[in-house]
Amino acid sequence: MPWSFRQMLAPLSALLLFMSACGDDPEVRPVCGNGIVEAGETCDDGNRNNNDSCDNSCRRPAPDAGTGEDAGTEDDAGTGEEDAGTGEEDAGTGEDDAGTTEDAGTTEDAGTGEDDAGTTEDAGTGEDDAGTTEDAGTGEDDAGTAEDGGSGEPDAGSDEDGGSGEPDSGTDAGTGEDDAGTDAGTVQVSLDSFGPTGTFARTGTTGATFPEALTVRLREDAPAEVWVEVASSSAVLSVQGGLVRIAPGERSATVQVTANLAADPETDKATLTATLGNDTRAATVRVLAADQAAELATLSPEVISASAGQTQGFTVALDVPPAQDTVIQLALEPASLGTVPATVTVPANSLSAKFDFTAGSTGGEGQLVAALNGQSIAAAVQVTAGSSTGHVVISEFAVAGPGGASDEFIELYNPTSSAVNISGWKVQYKAYSSTNYNNSFTLPANSVIQPRGFFLVVASGYASTSGNTVSGDANWGTALNLAANSNGGHVRIGYPELALTDGISSPLVVDTVGYLNANAPEGSPMPAYPPTAGSFERKASAVSTAASMVDGADALLGNGHDSDDNAADFILRPTRQPQNRASATEP
């Protein structure tokens, strides 16, 4: 076609286009494209006029921000890897398309060079899941790491925290399973105790219980902080957050409670339950009113028997701990029984107080009375007068022992207030039916008994027996033989001039004891033998018993009772208790 004719077509085409847009003809889509790839374009986009409804997507993109490489080119923005839509296989190119073997989001991620989310293996397949071994572009393990949550392997926040590379802090409450953070199962901890039970709290306050603090205790030191759950059976008592923290390296913590009687008017008591893993412990706490008055509960011991000058401890207790220090009045009826303080004070938030009673010298019976706000309680008191015995006595002896027939001893006691020199005194034995004494042993020089002190004389077999922990002050060897046969015998002590032929009425005799079938005892003989490991022991007072002498009220009151009747003055000890000059004086 001649060029001149072509020049005429252009105006003609424009006229026809104008005419077609007029009238009632259907709307005609604009003609896009001018057949020219203009500067700055990569294709003919037809953008002759702005807003002409023609696609203008063929603009060459601006250079990528700060990369020095063009977006969509072979090098992506700062990645150095192939981008979707680059010179490589692109979606819609002549190569593999989106969703194909080389799709954007396929084995090679857009610019990462690593596996992308939704990659070769899908979530839930049992293999690497979304956000798997290598995260999109991070190069490090992601939270929800090598194994997916629920796979039976470490979960999110397990051995390696999300991206931190270090174990997460915080020890879980003894579950033994991996939790968010390092579990206490790494070094397993468990509950040891939770108590004491029966403590108190006062309404309107927050703090430790009283008179003792409620404490939760582990069996081992906490490897990291441990949180123990504490639940309450009633709203009258609560623990902040329901948790108690035990610090790393510690084994216990005090439980801080908040008390509020108004929260549950139906009760004033709650049971707190501590839970750590599979371990549970419970303790009860009573909630007191702010102004709750205390009353007398007990005075103990309820009954005592004391010798003159003896001191006996007492404890007075209230039913609930008072809010303030509480003064209790004390009195003896009759006053001649001895002495006690006029008052004793129970401190605030405590249950009891202790005080001492000292027996008088006259003896008698009566009561000790404690009084508070018109209420009173009493304990029975018996006081025996001081020993009237003015001479050294045989206080304990054994005619055999665990070590055999020669495991023997004779203990002497000085009930007087002055030291007595017994050097040269005689210790003698006589068979049950003999007229005269058979054997005699002379005490060595420098044998002195202090006031209310002891002196121990032993046989040759005494020291070799394992049960004898108190050594003898003198040893008679084999000079005496205290018969342990079924007929019995006698032992006695006397002044240096005492002869074997002197009878019981001789003024040279100081003290005599006969046992079983003895023919010359003081009064009646002791009617039976003690056990093999036991002994004969003189009483502290007329009312002493075997129980009170062994480990009761008379155990440390000496052996000064002498009524000149052996059967009435001695008891049978189940276990021997020899004492020597080094032993403590009594009373």
Phi and psi in degrees as a GROMACS rama.xvg file:
@    title "Ramachandran Plot"
@    xaxis  label "Phi"
@    yaxis  label "Psi"
@TYPE xy
-63.0042  150.069  PRO-2
-63.1124  -33.486  TRP-3
-63.5064  -39.6373  SER-4
-67.5807  -36.5333  PHE-5
-62.9786  -34.0683  ARG-6
-66.1338  -27.5729  GLN-7
-78.988  -25.8545  MET-8
-68.3369  -33.0197  LEU-9
-62.6983  -51.0096  ALA-10
-63.0693  -36.5024  PRO-11
-63.6618  -42.3978  LEU-12
-61.6414  -40.0754  SER-13
-65.8396  -39.879  ALA-14
-64.483  -45.0423  LEU-15
-61.2194  -37.9821  LEU-16
-65.0542  -40.1835  LEU-17
-64.427  -43.1165  PHE-18
-67.5531  -35.0808  MET-19
-69.5489  -19.569  SER-20
-87.2483  -2.92262  ALA-21
-101.112  168.237  CYS-22
72.108  -155.366  GLY-23
-98.2701  15.8295  ASP-24
-66.9014  152.077  ASP-25
-59.1276  150.851  PRO-26
-62.831  134.88  GLU-27
-108.183  129.929  VAL-28
-61.9292  145.023  ARG-29
-63.1219  152.966  PRO-30
-88.0191  120.549  VAL-31
-107.551  147.866  CYS-32
94.1106  136.572  GLY-33
-121.683  13.8442  ASN-34
73.9913  9.66423  GLY-35
-125.539  128.882  ILE-36
-88.1476  104.454  VAL-37
-80.4431  166.919  GLU-38
-60.0216  136.677  ALA-39
85.4292  1.50092  GLY-40
-114.916  157.042  GLU-41
-108.927  -3.53897  THR-42
-158.935  171.958  CYS-43
-80.7588  102.925  ASP-44
-97.0467  -5.26876  ASP-45
69.6653  27.8713  GLY-46
-91.3604  55.9531  ASN-47
-69.7792  -34.4843  ARG-48
-127.591  143.892  ASN-49
-70.3184  146.947  ASN-50
57.7657  36.5089  ASN-51
-99.8476  16.6721  ASP-52
66.8971  9.84976  SER-53
-94.9957  139.649  CYS-54
-65.7242  129.384  ASP-55
-120.847  40.419  ASN-56
-82.8476  3.36292  SER-57
-93.2956  16.1233  CYS-58
-67.67  138.443  ARG-59
-69.8306  124.471  ARG-60
-64.483  153.056  PRO-61
-68.8623  157.98  ALA-62
-56.6592  145.961  PRO-63
-67.1425  142.714  ASP-64
-60.5607  112.348  ALA-65
69.3438  11.8428  GLY-66
-97.8779  -27.8375  THR-67
79.8195  -1.57399  GLY-68
-124.2  153.734  GLU-69
-84.3681  135.059  ASP-70
-58.1836  135.029  ALA-71
85.881  -3.18389  GLY-72
-83.5164  -167.894  THR-73
-62.8854  -32.6349  GLU-74
-105.572  125.632  ASP-75
-77.9294  170.014  ASP-76
-57.2715  97.9994  ALA-77
73.0553  3.03199  GLY-78
-94.6386  -31.5431  THR-79
74.7069  11.4434  GLY-80
-120.137  170.708  GLU-81
-73.4912  137.341  GLU-82
-105.389  156.975  ASP-83
-62.1354  132.424  ALA-84
85.6293  16.0378  GLY-85
-87.784  -159.508  THR-86
-77.3552  -1.57436  GLY-87
-94.4203  -167.791  GLU-88
-61.834  119.136  GLU-89
-115.275  156.799  ASP-90
-61.821  125.214  ALA-91
86.4662  2.38736  GLY-92
-84.248  -168.346  THR-93
-80.5791  0.482722  GLY-94
-108.59  -164.427  GLU-95
-56.8964  137.192  ASP-96
-93.8413  176.536  ASP-97
-51.8557  135.215  ALA-98
87.555  -3.51729  GLY-99
-89.4874  -168.686  THR-100
-57.8645  -33.2999  THR-101
-114.203  42.0607  GLU-102
-74.3558  151.906  ASP-103
-60.6501  127.377  ALA-104
90.0361  12.3567  GLY-105
-89.3735  -152.75  THR-106
-50.3025  -36.3183  THR-107
-104.733  121.441  GLU-108
-75.0539  162.845  ASP-109
-62.6549  94.0138  ALA-110
86.896  -0.995035  GLY-111
-95.744  -36.2198  THR-112
79.7591  6.2514  GLY-113
-129.207  172.145  GLU-114
-62.9774  136.111  ASP-115
-98.8944  164.51  ASP-116
-57.3172  136.378  ALA-117
77.4739  32.0797  GLY-118
-86.0059  -150.028  THR-119
-50.553  -39.5666  THR-120
-111.772  133.172  GLU-121
-87.5596  153.022  ASP-122
-55.8914  136.028  ALA-123
89.7807  3.37094  GLY-124
-87.4229  -9.73207  THR-125
92.8287  -7.25912  GLY-126
-111.963  -164.539  GLU-127
-54.9454  130.812  ASP-128
-103.087  -177.438  ASP-129
-55.9835  134.008  ALA-130
71.716  43.747  GLY-131
-81.8978  -146.878  THR-132
-46.1088  -43.4377  THR-133
-118.193  122.796  GLU-134
-75.6549  163.255  ASP-135
-59.851  98.3749  ALA-136
83.4231  -1.46986  GLY-137
-89.8305  -37.5485  THR-138
78.8187  2.8536  GLY-139
-125.548  162.106  GLU-140
-63.7593  135.75  ASP-141
-94.6597  159.937  ASP-142
-58.9056  134.32  ALA-143
81.2935  56.6227  GLY-144
-76.2743  -142.903  THR-145
-49.6091  -29.2211  ALA-146
-121.761  144.105  GLU-147
-75.7947  153.371  ASP-148
-54.0367  131.476  GLY-149
90.9887  1.76939  GLY-150
-85.9684  -7.75815  SER-151
94.1869  0.929899  GLY-152
-113.919  176.32  GLU-153
-51.8177  139.01  PRO-154
-99.116  -176.605  ASP-155
-53.8141  132.54  ALA-156
76.8048  20.6399  GLY-157
-83.4808  -135.069  SER-158
-51.1619  -38.7242  ASP-159
-113.058  123.342  GLU-160
-69.5814  160.422  ASP-161
-54.1014  95.0054  GLY-162
80.5398  -5.85418  GLY-163
-83.5028  -29.5575  SER-164
78.719  3.48846  GLY-165
-128.328  152.897  GLU-166
-59.8545  144.334  PRO-167
-74.613  149.493  ASP-168
-81.3501  162.229  SER-169
100.199  119.39  GLY-170
-93.4427  128.644  THR-171
-72.8582  157.436  ASP-172
-69.6425  73.1497  ALA-173
56.7908  32.6214  GLY-174
-78.8998  -27.5585  THR-175
80.6743  2.31211  GLY-176
-119.618  156.301  GLU-177
-68.6871  123.844  ASP-178
-115.164  179.794  ASP-179
-62.177  116.544  ALA-180
94.3054  165.99  GLY-181
-72.4506  128.127  THR-182
-78.7077  147.945  ASP-183
-64.0422  -12.9551  ALA-184
-65.6857  -13.3451  GLY-185
-59.3096  -46.475  THR-186
-124.311  100.296  VAL-187
-61.1506  130.282  GLN-188
-117.159  152.18  VAL-189
-148.107  159.841  SER-190
-73.9023  137.634  LEU-191
-101.519  -49.8163  ASP-192
-155.684  163.214  SER-193
-148.544  107.798  PHE-194
174.414  -168.24  GLY-195
-76.6319  160.714  PRO-196
-85.2738  158.035  THR-197
83.4844  22.7174  GLY-198
-87.7279  -176.105  THR-199
-131.881  156.015  PHE-200
-139.69  152.794  ALA-201
-109.045  133.054  ARG-202
-58.1501  143.956  THR-203
84.438  6.17466  GLY-204
-125.615  158.385  THR-205
-127.291  129.446  THR-206
164.414  -164.078  GLY-207
-76.1255  153.629  ALA-208
-73.0938  168.661  THR-209
-144.026  162.019  PHE-210
-71.6806  -8.75911  PRO-211
-120.985  146.053  GLU-212
-78.0201  130.415  ALA-213
-67.0699  127.325  LEU-214
-131.839  137.8  THR-215
-103.189  133.042  VAL-216
-131.172  137.977  ARG-217
-94.3374  162.614  LEU-218
-79.3022  -18.2584  ARG-219
-144.97  163.357  GLU-220
-63.6408  144.16  ASP-221
-69.9014  125.707  ALA-222
-71.1437  -25.5217  PRO-223
-151.258  -178.357  ALA-224
-62.0138  137.85  GLU-225
-120.899  132.763  VAL-226
-109.286  120.356  TRP-227
-103.314  127.499  VAL-228
-77.15  133.498  GLU-229
-128.427  113.641  VAL-230
-107.188  148.026  ALA-231
-112.695  144.337  SER-232
-80.6213  -10.3353  SER-233
-147.104  149.938  SER-234
-71.2291  -9.71277  ALA-235
-66.8974  -16.8935  VAL-236
-140.72  132.996  LEU-237
-143.302  158.662  SER-238
-116.707  127.787  VAL-239
-54.9149  123.214  GLN-240
72.7114  -3.02702  GLY-241
66.5341  20.742  GLY-242
-136.789  147.221  LEU-243
-124.318  129.257  VAL-244
-95.9462  129.876  ARG-245
-108.966  120.367  ILE-246
-70.0285  155.661  ALA-247
-55.8901  135.265  PRO-248
83.9524  -8.98201  GLY-249
-95.8202  163.816  GLU-250
-117.221  -12.9377  ARG-251
-149.8  165.407  SER-252
-152.162  144.971  ALA-253
-80.185  136.882  THR-254
-88.2794  122.87  VAL-255
-94.419  124.03  GLN-256
-118.24  152.865  VAL-257
-114.145  126.547  THR-258
-109.032  137.527  ALA-259
-154.282  97.733  ASN-260
-62.314  -29.9885  LEU-261
-67.5404  -19.8014  ALA-262
-71.6431  -22.4283  ALA-263
-152.352  81.2196  ASP-264
-61.739  -11.7555  PRO-265
-81.7775  -10.7509  GLU-266
-149.148  156.297  THR-267
-122.163  20.6025  ASP-268
-140.336  145.669  LYS-269
-137.246  148.581  ALA-270
-104.375  121.281  THR-271
-95.7383  133.964  LEU-272
-118.565  119.911  THR-273
-94.4511  134.67  ALA-274
-131.553  131.908  THR-275
-141.124  107.401  LEU-276
62.3715  -122.598  GLY-277
-94.4549  0.0675649  ASN-278
-92.4933  135.415  ASP-279
-134.329  145.47  THR-280
-139.986  150.191  ARG-281
-130.207  150.063  ALA-282
-149.589  143.002  ALA-283
-96.9588  146.787  THR-284
-134.728  131.474  VAL-285
-98.9396  134.286  ARG-286
-99.2805  124.946  VAL-287
-99.1556  150.208  LEU-288
-67.1856  156.655  ALA-289
-59.4906  -34.6186  ALA-290
-115.373  26.3891  ASP-291
-65.5947  125.69  GLN-292
-80.8036  146.774  ALA-293
-98.6048  149.899  ALA-294
-126.068  158.159  GLU-295
-65.2137  137.531  LEU-296
-114.296  -54.938  ALA-297
-144.314  156.617  THR-298
-132.547  116.043  LEU-299
-131.822  148.364  SER-300
-68.9037  158.609  PRO-301
-80.1683  -24.2533  GLU-302
-140.191  134.808  VAL-303
-136.186  154.946  ILE-304
-129.011  120.699  SER-305
-130.133  145.37  ALA-306
-85.702  162.14  SER-307
-53.7943  131.176  ALA-308
83.8052  -9.36751  GLY-309
-73.8756  143.102  GLN-310
-104.576  132.752  THR-311
-126.363  128.601  GLN-312
-82.4918  143.464  GLY-313
-126.432  155.235  PHE-314
-130.431  127.543  THR-315
-108.482  133.764  VAL-316
-126.464  148.317  ALA-317
-102.623  164.963  LEU-318
-76.4956  -33.3356  ASP-319
-139.261  154.802  VAL-320
-67.5577  131.356  PRO-321
-77.1488  157.448  PRO-322
-75.5488  -24.3585  ALA-323
-127.618  164.68  GLN-324
-54.9019  134.151  ASP-325
-122.235  124.982  THR-326
-95.4682  128.106  VAL-327
-112.341  133.726  ILE-328
-84.4696  142.207  GLN-329
-126.826  145.621  LEU-330
-158.122  150.229  ALA-331
-105.32  138.017  LEU-332
-129.204  107.264  GLU-333
-78.4503  163.401  PRO-334
-65.0723  -22.0095  ALA-335
-69.1006  -9.95222  SER-336
-62.5912  -27.0715  LEU-337
156.014  -147.239  GLY-338
-134.43  144.159  THR-339
-141.143  159.469  VAL-340
-65.7914  152.319  PRO-341
-65.7395  -32.6913  ALA-342
-142.472  162.565  THR-343
-139.89  142.359  VAL-344
-111.273  128.445  THR-345
-92.9123  117.327  VAL-346
-63.5203  156.774  PRO-347
-55.6981  140.948  ALA-348
62.7275  19.2345  ASN-349
-114.825  164.552  SER-350
-106.066  -20.7624  LEU-351
-150.214  169.165  SER-352
-147.205  152.408  ALA-353
-113.602  152.797  LYS-354
-155.561  167.294  PHE-355
-113.255  144.401  ASP-356
-113.218  134.3  PHE-357
-116.314  122.021  THR-358
-67.8581  142.931  ALA-359
-78.8911  -176.638  GLY-360
-97.9959  -12.2407  SER-361
-89.0659  -22.9078  THR-362
82.2446  165.168  GLY-363
139.724  -176.762  GLY-364
-127.842  151.319  GLU-365
-179.837  -146.772  GLY-366
-149.517  154.677  GLN-367
-105.012  127.196  LEU-368
-116.835  132.372  VAL-369
-113.564  134.71  ALA-370
-133.03  142.503  ALA-371
-150.159  118.965  LEU-372
51.1856  45.3763  ASN-373
83.6116  -6.2709  GLY-374
-101.134  144.807  GLN-375
-143.19  153.871  SER-376
-136.965  155.957  ILE-377
-138.338  154.98  ALA-378
-121.881  139.948  ALA-379
-77.4102  136.915  ALA-380
-129.223  129.901  VAL-381
-122.811  128.474  GLN-382
-118.79  125.797  VAL-383
-99.8062  139.67  THR-384
-63.0715  156.727  ALA-385
-58.6886  152.889  GLY-386
-59.0807  134.97  SER-387
-94.534  0.658764  SER-388
-68.9758  124.557  THR-389
-108.398  25.679  GLY-390
-147.511  164.408  HIS-391
-66.806  141.613  VAL-392
-125.664  159.394  VAL-393
-78.1146  114.604  ILE-394
-97.9748  -31.636  SER-395
-158.078  143.06  GLU-396
-154.514  154.995  PHE-397
-132.734  134.257  ALA-398
-96.7119  0.684563  VAL-399
-169.973  176.468  ALA-400
-165.879  -172.358  GLY-401
-58.3076  -26.2665  PRO-402
-85.5504  -0.533639  GLY-403
118.254  -168.663  GLY-404
-64.9918  -29.834  ALA-405
-92.6153  5.69188  SER-406
-82.1405  74.2258  ASP-407
-122.098  154.868  GLU-408
-157.217  157.432  PHE-409
-130.413  121.146  ILE-410
-102.91  135.537  GLU-411
-111.74  148.561  LEU-412
-134.324  139.288  TYR-413
-106.705  100.095  ASN-414
-80.7751  -0.0264679  PRO-415
-87.5007  175.269  THR-416
-94.5162  8.93501  SER-417
-129.325  150.587  SER-418
-68.3563  147.008  ALA-419
-125.309  126.248  VAL-420
-88.7799  114.756  ASN-421
-108.18  18.7183  ILE-422
-58.8939  131.614  SER-423
84.1209  -6.91377  GLY-424
-65.5224  158.018  TRP-425
-102.06  141.193  LYS-426
-117.891  122.658  VAL-427
-129.339  157.41  GLN-428
-129.609  145.445  TYR-429
-140.051  137.391  LYS-430
-62.4191  164.822  ALA-431
-61.0373  -31.3211  TYR-432
-115.179  1.99061  SER-433
-69.0571  151.596  SER-434
-79.4362  -44.4131  THR-435
-108.864  163.5  ASN-436
-74.0009  144.419  TYR-437
-91.3307  -36.9524  ASN-438
-138.237  155.399  ASN-439
-145.087  145.006  SER-440
-132.56  132.552  PHE-441
-97.6149  127.79  THR-442
-69.1517  141.975  LEU-443
-72.2865  168.991  PRO-444
-63.1524  157.142  ALA-445
64.8296  25.6889  ASN-446
-89.6306  104.115  SER-447
-127.141  137.048  VAL-448
-109.705  124.432  ILE-449
-73.6225  160.919  GLN-450
-52.8814  125.987  PRO-451
58.582  30.2328  ARG-452
-109.567  -178.595  GLY-453
-124.43  163.086  PHE-454
-147.385  131.385  PHE-455
-116.963  124.71  LEU-456
-112.802  130.766  VAL-457
-129.295  163.857  VAL-458
-91.9512  172.713  ALA-459
-62.8581  -32.4277  SER-460
-82.8237  -5.00709  GLY-461
-69.3968  -48.6449  TYR-462
-66.7982  -23.6459  ALA-463
-84.6989  -4.97394  SER-464
-91.3542  137.691  THR-465
-67.9599  -25.6133  SER-466
-80.4621  -6.19278  GLY-467
-96.0945  100.648  ASN-468
-95.5069  -9.11078  THR-469
-106.422  123.712  VAL-470
-80.2055  155.698  SER-471
-77.4764  150.987  GLY-472
-87.3196  -20.3996  ASP-473
-151.17  150.78  ALA-474
-128.302  120.045  ASN-475
-85.8413  0.582574  TRP-476
62.5129  -114.988  GLY-477
-118.059  15.9725  THR-478
-65.5202  -31.6362  ALA-479
-115.726  152.1  LEU-480
-140.636  95.8132  ASN-481
-79.4659  100.791  LEU-482
-56.7701  134.649  ALA-483
-113.512  22.921  ALA-484
-78.4412  -177.151  ASN-485
-72.75  -8.8956  SER-486
-98.4536  -21.7706  ASN-487
85.6557  -162.717  GLY-488
179.95  -155.799  GLY-489
-138.628  148.019  HIS-490
-131.046  146.714  VAL-491
-151.91  163.835  ARG-492
-128.194  151.849  ILE-493
-161.973  175.021  GLY-494
-65.3874  166.259  TYR-495
-55.8426  -28.8114  PRO-496
-83.1499  -0.0947361  GLU-497
-65.2565  125.398  LEU-498
-100.857  160.866  ALA-499
-63.9306  -25.3434  LEU-500
-88.3582  -7.637  THR-501
-68.8898  135.219  ASP-502
-82.2002  177.85  GLY-503
-65.4272  -23.9705  ILE-504
-84.5737  -2.42995  SER-505
-64.1506  138.111  SER-506
-67.176  -11.8832  PRO-507
-80.4253  -13.6787  LEU-508
-81.8121  128.416  VAL-509
-96.4379  -44.2252  VAL-510
-156.457  144.063  ASP-511
-137.019  142.45  THR-512
-132.51  130.219  VAL-513
-116.433  145.198  GLY-514
-134.891  150.858  TYR-515
56.3024  -112.093  LEU-516
-95.6085  26.0185  ASN-517
-57.2549  135.373  ALA-518
-91.9084  -7.56906  ASN-519
-141.778  58.2605  ALA-520
-84.5537  178.226  PRO-521
-85.7284  117.311  GLU-522
64.0813  -120.48  GLY-523
-105.204  144.266  SER-524
-73.7246  160.959  PRO-525
-61.9333  128.691  MET-526
-81.8294  -9.48797  PRO-527
-150.314  165.142  ALA-528
-89.2271  151.644  TYR-529
-77.1794  171.524  PRO-530
-60.1076  165.617  PRO-531
-55.0322  -38.7355  THR-532
-88.1562  2.9501  ALA-533
-101.34  -163.624  GLY-534
-160.907  168.593  SER-535
-88.4254  132.525  PHE-536
-134.84  135.975  GLU-537
-74.2241  145.398  ARG-538
-73.1308  160.123  LYS-539
-84.2667  -32.0997  ALA-540
-151.062  173.478  SER-541
-62.6578  -27.8117  ALA-542
-96.0702  4.14757  VAL-543
-64.8889  148.207  SER-544
-126.726  172.468  THR-545
-59.8352  -40.5287  ALA-546
-65.32  -44.5695  ALA-547
-70.3425  -26.8329  SER-548
-80.8873  -32.546  MET-549
-75.8037  -55.5963  VAL-550
-145.382  24.8536  ASP-551
-107.303  -152.708  GLY-552
-65.2547  -23.6563  ALA-553
-100.491  5.04478  ASP-554
-60.6241  -29.5954  ALA-555
-119.458  27.4779  LEU-556
-105.728  17.5237  LEU-557
79.5057  -168.665  GLY-558
-139.171  54.8573  ASN-559
-98.2754  4.73378  GLY-560
-82.419  122.206  HIS-561
-141.558  102.027  ASP-562
-101.492  7.37783  SER-563
64.7695  29.3629  ASP-564
-135.513  103.934  ASP-565
-56.7  -42.3601  ASN-566
-63.2155  -32.1973  ALA-567
-87.7098  -20.2433  ALA-568
-95.9655  -13.6823  ASP-569
-118.968  155.303  PHE-570
-124.764  166.492  ILE-571
-100.86  115.616  LEU-572
-82.2535  136.423  ARG-573
-71.5872  -27.7676  PRO-574
-133.81  138.13  THR-575
-69.5274  154.877  ARG-576
-146.603  67.7911  GLN-577
-67.0443  144.454  PRO-578
-130.01  148.078  GLN-579
-124.578  -168.589  ASN-580
-61.9248  -25.8718  ARG-581
-82.2653  -11.2713  ALA-582
-71.5942  156.475  SER-583
-64.3069  146.06  ALA-584
-73.9001  155.274  THR-585
-139.829  139.699  GLU-586
